[in-house]
């Protein structure tokens, strides 16, 4: 990976069992910061989704986009189960980002 580059699929939320946003990016730290600061108009700013609750690293963007599309088709409970398997209290994972 290039300097600062971290390809990932991620989920943002506002609280435990709250609204969930799924995205994919080549620069996870920067993208999460943009969501948290509300820099871009859209879904995450509208609903105050500023907590990174889950992410998964990928080797390339094509794989990340494929996984993102797949997750978006999952039922909500499956997404919650995926988050809670690694982050049962929906803690903000931003401080531990690579």
C-alpha positions in Angstrom: 0.0 0.0 0.0 1.1 3.5 -0.7 1.8 6.0 2.0 -1.4 7.0 3.8 -3.4 4.6 1.6 -5.6 2.1 3.4 -8.2 0.4 1.2 -11.2 -0.6 3.2 -14.9 -1.2 3.4 -16.4 0.4 6.5 -19.6 1.1 8.5 -20.4 4.4 10.2 -23.2 4.9 12.8 -24.4 7.4 15.3 -25.0 5.0 18.2 -25.5 1.4 19.1 -28.1 -0.2 16.8 -28.5 3.2 15.1 -28.5 4.1 11.5 -25.8 2.4 9.5 -23.8 3.7 6.5 -21.6 1.4 4.4 -18.8 2.8 2.2 -15.6 1.9 0.5 -12.5 4.0 0.2 -8.8 4.0 -0.6 -7.9 6.3 2.3 -9.8 5.2 5.3 -8.4 7.6 7.9 -9.1 10.6 5.7 -12.6 9.4 4.7 -13.6 8.8 8.3 -12.3 12.2 9.2 -14.5 13.7 6.5 -17.6 11.9 7.8 -16.8 12.9 11.4 -16.3 16.6 10.5 -19.4 16.7 8.2 -17.3 18.1 5.4 -19.4 16.6 2.6 -23.1 16.8 2.1 -25.0 13.5 2.1 -26.3 10.7 4.2 -23.7 10.6 7.0 -23.9 14.4 7.6 -27.7 14.4 7.5 -28.0 11.6 10.1 -25.0 12.5 12.2 -23.1 9.3 11.5 -19.8 10.1 13.0 -18.8 6.8 14.7 -16.7 4.2 12.8 -18.1 0.9 14.1 -16.6 -1.6 11.6 -14.0 -1.8 8.9 -12.3 -4.5 6.8 -9.1 -4.0 4.8 -8.8 -5.0 1.2 -5.9 -5.4 -1.3 -7.5 -3.4 -4.1 -10.5 -1.1 -4.7 -12.3 -3.5 -7.1 -12.5 -6.1 -4.2 -13.6 -3.4 -1.8 -16.3 -2.1 -4.0 -17.6 -5.6 -4.6 -17.7 -6.3 -0.9 -19.5 -2.9 -0.3 -22.2 -3.7 -2.8 -22.6 -7.2 -1.3 -23.0 -5.8 2.3 -25.5 -3.2 1.2 -27.8 -6.0 0.0 -27.6 -7.8 3.4 -30.5 -7.7 5.8 -30.0 -5.1 8.6 -29.7 -7.8 11.3 -26.8 -9.5 9.4 -25.0 -6.1 9.3 -25.6 -5.7 13.1 -24.3 -9.2 13.7 -21.1 -8.4 11.6 -20.5 -5.3 13.7 -21.1 -6.9 17.0 -18.9 -9.9 16.3 -15.9 -7.6 16.5 -17.3 -4.5 18.2 -20.1 -5.6 20.6 -20.6 -2.2 22.1 -20.4 -0.2 18.9 -17.4 1.7 20.2 -15.8 4.3 17.9 -12.9 2.6 16.2 -11.4 5.8 14.8 -8.7 6.2 17.5 -7.2 2.8 16.6 -7.0 3.3 12.8 -3.8 2.3 11.1 
